[in-house]
Amino acid sequence: MGIFFDKKINNLKFADNVKKGLKSKVVCFGDSITWGYSLGIQSPENYPASLKKRIKKEYPRSNISVINEGHNGWTSSDALSYVDKIIKLNPDLVIIMFGINDLLKGIDLKSYLFNIKQIIKKIKKFKIDVIFLSPTEINRNNNNILDVYARKALRIARYNGANIIDIRKIMKKTFKLMGVGKSYFLSIDTLHIKSSKYKIISELIYKKIF
């Protein structure tokens, strides 16, 4: 699959360490999309696992640890309460994705943006690099509201020193080029990702940072 993507993220300590064969650690922090939920089970191709495989394929001598801190059903409020435990893992990079459950569970936009801001600020305080991923597409009527959440969160994240990857925009452009719809990517529950398609996220992240 040819993935549409724009300019790369530069100057990440994590990427430099990987290329040099130095010990490197990334924590993927998110909800069930990060965990890899697919029809009741964890997909073996969840994006953290697929990202590690992709990196090891290209850099076989890398000394890399990829930790999946995906939590089913979590909102940004849950994440803010837990973020200190993420920091204690002492990662070089934290990749964050929250937003879908905030919308579904009625977390208002102002609270969501506050939470994302505080999560990033707490992590950045310890000189840890952050990448914020926009929440993935959903195939429901309120997807347009999620667009607003995603757009404003990306802006907040960038303003507070995080690198950003607008997965929603990139996927929309990619699927348009392919001539396919959301059903190509999404499970029948209209929220989660088909097991075989989680590696699309990992490939997208890989291409942005290497």
Buried (B, 14 or more C-beta within 10 A) or exposed (E): EEBBBEEEBEEBBBBEBBBEEBEBBBBBBBBBBBBBBBEEEBBEBBBBBBBBBBBBEEBEEBEBEBBBBBBBEBBBBBBBEBBEEBBEBEBBBBBBBBBBBBBBEEBEBEBBBBBBBBBBBBBBEEEBBBBBBBBBBBBBEEBEEBBEBBBBBBEBBEEBEBBBBBBBBBBBBBBEEEEEEBEBBBBEEEBBBBBEBBBBBBBBBBBBBB
